[in-house]
Amino acid sequence: MPTMQADSKPDGAQPVVCVFCASSPGKNPVHLESARTLGKALHEAGYSLVYGGGTMGIMGELAKTLVSLSGPKSVQGIIPRALIRTELDPSKRSRKVERTMSAEQLERIDSNEDPDSKIIPESEFGATTVVKDMHTRKRMMAQCVEAGGAGSGFVALAGGYGTMEEVMEMVTWNQLGIHKIPIVLVNVNGYWNGLLDWVKNSIREGFVNEGAANILVEVKSTDEVVEALRGYQVAPGRYKLDWTLE
């Protein structure tokens, strides 16, 4: 678990947003559209993006949109080596085709200098760093946000198990006092109503402190994301723990 200090932001640093979202498009086109509109909002606000490194679904649409507007340097993808198997053959990007790689090729994927890290086209999706596992991916994404300027934070669009796990881990780190970084849930078309109801029920049942209720901030539209990040208020119910202790 990383120790993060969100109070000291580099002067004049560009804000960074980490977006958790699905690597599939879902059945309702409103979710792909939310990726496009968020990409445009981040471009207009001068943000850079760190994300899970995929080319498909909501994830790929978001990265592609921001790169098209702000250029490849605006996006950093971080993907575990195992997931590189699921990336698309560039000649068949409209279809979900598994890329076949040898064990030796997979073993070489361990840094951004490795030629295999260029499997995902930088001109379309930004830079890609390939890492060994999911834990490293999450740690590196969190560190990118921590190093960003004022207004940096975590955002969740629609997604499945992985998206929920990622956003709730950031919520937990916030509650435990590891960071004070904003966490914004984009509840398009009521997609996250079940999770928000669970939070309310956990408070009613005494498993979440009322003072921690607003660690996770809901917005209904991607147009509200930047304002929510910039106006985020640290929840008073966070634990005041010292994570610098050995």
Residue, then its C-alpha position, 0 to 999 in steps of 0.5 A: m500500500p503506497t504512502m501518498q502525500a497529496d498536500s504538496k503539489p508541484d507549482g504550476a504542474q498540469p492536473v492529472v486525472c486517472v479514469f477507471c472505466a470498462s474495456s468494453p463498450g456496454k450495451n447502451p451507447v450513452h456510455l461510449e458517448s460519456a467517454r467522448t464528452l469527458g475527453k473533450a472536457l479534459h482537453e478544454a480544462g488542460y488535463s492529462l490522463v492516466y488510464g488502464g492502457g487498453t484500446m477497446g470499449i470506454m477505456g479506448e474511446l476516452a484515450k483516443t478522444l483526448v489524444s485526438l484533441s490534445g496530442p499523444k503526450s496528454v495520455q499515459g496508459i498503464i497495462p499489465r503484461a497479461l492483458i496485452r494478450t487481449e489487445l487488438d490486432p491493429s488491422k482489425r481494430s473494429r473487432k475484438v481479436e486476441r493477439t497471439m504472443s510467445a512466452e518469450q515475448l511476454e517475458r520481455i514486456d517489462s518497461n516502456e523501452d521494450p519494443d513490445s510496449k509499442i503494441i498500442p499505437e502511441s499516435e492513437f492512444g498515447a504512451t503505454t507502460v507495460v507492468k508486471d501485475m495489477h497492483t503495480r498498475k494501480r500504484m503507478m496510476a495513483q502516483c501519477v495523480e499524486a504528482g499532478g497539479a491542483g485539481s488532480g483526482f480519480v474519476a470513474l465512468a461505467g465499468g464492471y468488477g475491475t472498475m468498481e474494485e479500483v474506485m473503491e480501493m481509492v475510496t478506502w485509501n482516502q478513508l484510511g488517510i493515505h491520500k486526500i485526492p478527489i474521487v468522482l463517480v460519473n453516474v450516467n443514466g443511473y448506472w452507479n445507483g446500486l453502489l450509491d445505495w449501498v454506501k447509504n445503507s452502510i451508513r444506516e447500518g453503522f459500517v461507514n461513518e457519516g463523516a466519510a459519506n462524501i469521500l466519493v462524490e457523485v456527478k450526473s454528467t461528464d460536464e460536471v467532472v472538472e468542477a467536482l475535482r476542483g471543488y472537492q472537500v475532504a471528508p471530515g470522517r477520514y482516519k488520521l493515521d500516520w502511514t510514514l511509520e515503518 
